[in-house]
Amino acid sequence: MSLQKRLIADSFSQAATTYDAAAFLQQEVASRVFERLEYMRIKPKAILDVGCGTGFCSRHLRSKFSGAKVTGVDIAPGMIEQAKKQQRLFRKIDYQVADVDELPFKNNQFDLVFSSLTVQWLPDLKQTFKELNRVLKPGGLLIFSTLGPDTLTELKQSWQAVDDYVHVNEFIDMHIVGDHVFNSGFENTVMDRDVITLTYKTLVGLMRDLKAIGAHNLDSERPKGLLGKQKFKHLKDEYEKFRWNDGVLPATYEVIYGHAWKKPPQDKSNKKESVHEDYHTYSVNIQSPDKAE
């Protein structure tokens, strides 16, 4: 496992016990992926939840597709441990610690591969989507969500006024993500995006939530030392410039959604295809329950 992936696994394992209480964005995004799934005419018998975390989506998939076998994988052992603790006695989900880019499954094993807010943590999307295509059956569906480059733009801009280090993780543009999907053996690729804004009373509340879900800065150019009081005060002053008239601080997330179908083996058409991108943007504000500091 690469150093970056070890950092990701350790970060999310450490956050496993606090994750669910702070994961309102993750649960909101997952609900929107499930809404999109409602329009898909599928009756999967084998489902893979990639980056299953504590099992929120895995449990929903098991309920929605009652006759299917659901498997959940996550790179963080702590997350898998928490997911297993929430198992029911009957119709258990098969949870496994696994690297998404090296899945321990045979070719053509799943009818549906589901993934919500995991792809953004993976360093090689070409390999990721190639591997997800490999484990899908021909004609199977991939549906996922990830984060785009406008995520936490307020925090990025505030840090840029403080120093020259990278303090916020950088995410990949929707067009590039869609190209990776399309070039990995999928067809009928559809991409669209939302803008979701969480609102906080304080900057401390936002940073507390980021820590609670394990979303630490993992960029190679991140600062290695502790954040001093003077620098944090500077950061708070810069972030205050974004405070809305109603008194709350916004934290913007660009959420990208995608779905595509694995090409059947008999498809030998030379017809050119393209990625369909839906450019309309939905803006939703969600109030965080943080307390004033």
C-alpha positions in Angstrom: 0.0 0.0 0.0 1.3 3.4 -0.9 2.1 6.0 1.8 -0.9 8.1 0.8 -3.2 5.2 1.1 -1.8 4.3 4.5 -2.4 7.8 5.6 -6.0 7.6 4.4 -6.6 4.3 6.1 -5.1 5.5 9.4 -7.1 8.8 9.3 -10.5 7.1 8.7 -9.8 4.3 11.1 -9.1 6.9 13.9 -12.3 8.7 13.0 -14.5 5.5 12.9 -16.1 6.0 16.3 -17.0 9.6 15.7 -17.8 9.4 12.0 -21.6 8.8 12.1 -22.3 11.7 14.4 -20.6 14.2 12.1 -21.4 12.7 8.7 -24.5 14.7 7.8 -23.0 15.7 4.5 -22.1 12.1 3.6 -25.6 10.9 4.5 -27.2 13.7 2.5 -25.1 12.9 -0.6 -25.8 9.2 -0.2 -29.5 9.9 -0.2 -29.1 11.7 -3.5 -27.2 8.8 -5.1 -30.0 6.5 -4.0 -32.5 8.9 -5.6 -30.7 8.5 -8.9 -30.6 4.8 -8.4 -34.4 4.8 -8.3 -34.4 5.6 -12.0 -32.3 2.6 -12.9 -34.1 -0.6 -14.0 -32.0 -3.2 -12.3 -32.5 -6.2 -10.0 -29.0 -7.0 -8.8 -28.2 -10.2 -7.2 -24.7 -9.2 -6.1 -23.8 -5.7 -4.9 -20.5 -4.1 -4.0 -20.4 -1.0 -1.8 -17.0 0.6 -2.4 -15.7 2.7 0.5 -18.5 1.5 2.7 -17.3 3.2 5.9 -19.5 2.3 8.9 -22.0 0.6 6.6 -24.7 3.4 6.2 -25.1 2.7 2.4 -24.5 -1.0 2.7 -27.5 -1.3 5.0 -29.7 0.7 2.7 -28.7 -1.4 -0.3 -29.5 -4.5 1.6 -33.0 -3.1 2.5 -33.7 -1.9 -1.0 -32.6 -5.0 -2.8 -33.8 -7.7 -0.3 -32.8 -10.6 -2.5 -29.2 -9.5 -3.2 -26.0 -10.4 -1.5 -24.3 -7.1 -0.4 -20.5 -6.9 0.1 -18.9 -3.8 1.6 -15.2 -2.9 1.3 -13.2 -0.1 2.9 -9.4 0.6 3.2 -9.8 1.6 6.8 -9.9 -1.4 9.3 -11.5 0.8 11.9 -14.5 1.6 9.6 -15.0 -2.1 8.9 -14.9 -2.9 12.6 -17.7 -0.3 13.2 -19.7 -1.6 10.3 -19.6 -5.1 11.6 -20.8 -3.9 15.1 -24.0 -2.6 13.4 -24.8 -5.9 11.8 -28.1 -7.6 12.3 -28.4 -11.3 13.1 -29.9 -12.3 9.8 -28.8 -11.5 6.2 -25.5 -10.1 7.3 -23.4 -8.0 4.9 -20.0 -9.3 3.9 -17.6 -6.6 5.1 -13.9 -6.7 4.1 -10.9 -4.5 4.4 -9.7 -4.0 0.9 -7.9 -1.5 -1.4 -10.3 -0.3 -4.1 -7.6 -0.5 -6.7 -6.8 -4.1 -5.9 -10.1 -5.7 -5.1 -10.0 -9.4 -3.9 -12.8 -10.5 -6.2 -13.0 -12.4 -9.4 -13.8 -10.8 -12.8 -17.5 -10.2 -13.6 -18.8 -10.8 -10.1 -21.2 -8.0 -9.3 -24.3 -6.6 -10.9 -24.1 -3.3 -9.2 -21.1 -1.3 -7.9 -22.1 1.5 -5.6 -19.7 4.1 -4.1 -20.5 7.4 -2.3 -17.8 9.9 -1.5 -14.9 7.6 -1.8 -13.4 8.2 -5.3 -12.0 11.6 -4.2 -9.5 9.9 -2.0 -8.0 7.7 -4.7 -4.8 8.9 -6.4 -5.1 7.0 -9.7 -8.6 7.2 -11.1 -7.6 5.4 -14.3 -6.7 2.3 -12.2 -9.7 2.7 -9.9 -12.4 2.7 -12.7 -10.5 0.0 -14.5 -10.7 -2.2 -11.4 -14.4 -1.4 -10.8 -15.1 -2.3 -14.4 -13.3 -5.6 -13.9 -15.4 -6.8 -11.1 -18.7 -5.7 -12.7 -20.6 -8.2 -14.8 -21.2 -7.2 -18.5 -24.2 -4.9 -18.5 -23.7 -4.1 -14.8 -24.1 -0.6 -13.3 -21.6 1.6 -11.7 -23.1 4.5 -9.7 -21.0 6.9 -7.5 -20.5 10.3 -6.0 -17.3 12.2 -5.4 -16.1 15.8 -4.6 -15.1 18.5 -7.1 -12.4 21.2 -7.0 -14.8 23.9 -5.6 -15.1 21.9 -2.4 -14.3 24.0 0.7 -13.5 27.0 -1.4 -14.0 29.4 1.5 -11.4 27.5 3.6 -9.0 27.3 0.7 -9.2 31.1 0.0 -8.8 31.8 3.7 -5.7 29.7 4.0 -4.2 31.3 0.9 -4.2 34.6 2.6 -2.3 33.1 5.6 0.6 31.1 4.0 1.7 29.3 0.8 1.1 25.7 2.1 -1.7 23.4 0.8 -4.1 23.1 3.7 -7.2 21.7 1.9 -7.3 18.5 -0.2 -7.5 19.1 -4.0 -10.2 17.2 -5.9 -10.6 16.5 -9.6 -12.8 18.3 -12.1 -16.1 16.5 -13.2 -15.0 16.4 -16.9 -11.8 14.5 -16.0 -13.6 12.1 -13.8 -16.1 11.4 -16.6 -13.3 10.8 -19.1 -11.7 8.3 -16.8 -15.1 6.4 -16.4 -15.7 6.4 -20.2 -12.2 5.3 -21.0 -12.4 2.3 -18.6 -14.8 0.1 -20.6 -18.1 1.8 -19.6 -20.8 3.1 -21.9 -23.7 5.6 -21.5 -21.7 7.6 -19.0 -23.7 10.4 -17.3 -22.2 13.0 -15.0 -23.9 15.9 -13.1 -23.2 18.0 -10.1 -24.7 19.7 -7.0 -23.5 22.5 -4.8 -24.2 21.8 -1.1 -23.5 24.4 1.6 -23.1 23.5 5.2 -23.4 26.4 7.6 -21.7 26.9 10.9 -21.7 29.4 13.7 -17.9 29.1 14.0 -14.8 28.1 12.1 -14.0 25.7 14.9 -17.2 23.9 14.3 -16.2 23.2 10.7 -12.7 22.0 11.6 -14.1 19.8 14.3 -16.4 18.1 11.8 -13.6 17.6 9.3 -11.6 15.9 12.0 -14.5 13.8 13.3 -15.0 12.2 9.8 -11.3 11.7 9.2 -11.1 14.2 6.3 -7.7 15.5 7.2 -5.4 17.3 4.7 -3.4 14.6 3.0 -1.7 16.7 0.3 2.0 16.1 0.0 2.5 19.9 0.3 0.7 20.2 3.6 2.5 21.8 6.5 4.0 19.3 9.0 4.0 21.4 12.1 1.2 22.4 14.6 -1.0 25.3 13.9 -0.1 28.2 16.2 -2.5 30.5 17.9 -1.5 33.6 15.9 -1.9 31.8 12.5 -5.2 30.3 13.6 -6.4 33.8 14.5 -5.4 35.1 11.1 -7.3 32.2 9.5 -10.4 33.0 11.5 -10.2 36.6 10.5 -10.0 35.7 6.9 -12.9 33.2 7.1 -15.0 35.9 8.7 -15.1 37.7 5.3 -17.4 34.9 4.1 -19.9 35.2 6.9 -23.5 35.6 5.6 -25.9 38.3 6.6 -27.8 35.9 8.8 -24.8 35.3 10.9 -23.5 31.9 9.7 -20.3 30.7 8.0 -20.7 28.8 4.8 -18.7 25.7 3.9 -19.3 24.8 0.2 -19.1 21.3 -1.2 -19.1 20.6 -5.0 -20.6 17.1 -5.3 -20.2 15.2 -8.5 -22.4 12.3 -9.4 -21.8 9.7 -12.1 -23.3 6.4 -13.4 -22.3 4.2 -16.3 -22.9 0.6 -17.6 -20.2 -2.0 -18.3 -20.1 -2.7 -22.0 -21.4 -6.2 -22.9 -18.8 -8.4 -24.6 -20.8 -8.7 -27.8 -20.8 -4.9 -28.3 -18.3 -4.4 -31.2 -19.8 -1.3 -32.6 -17.5 1.4 -33.9 -20.0 4.1 -33.2 -18.4 7.0 -31.3 -19.9 7.8 -27.9 -19.4 10.6 -25.5 -19.9 11.5 -21.9 -23.2 13.2 -21.1 -22.8 16.0 -18.6 -25.7 17.6 -16.9 -24.6 21.2 -16.1 -27.6 22.3 -14.0 -26.6 23.0 -10.4 -28.7 22.6 -7.3 -27.8 24.7 -4.3 -28.8 23.4 -0.9 -27.9 24.9 2.5 -27.7 22.6 5.5 -27.3 24.0 9.1 -24.7 22.4 11.1 -25.5 21.8 14.8 -22.2 23.2 16.0 -22.1 25.3 19.2 -20.7 28.9 19.3 -17.2 29.0 20.5 
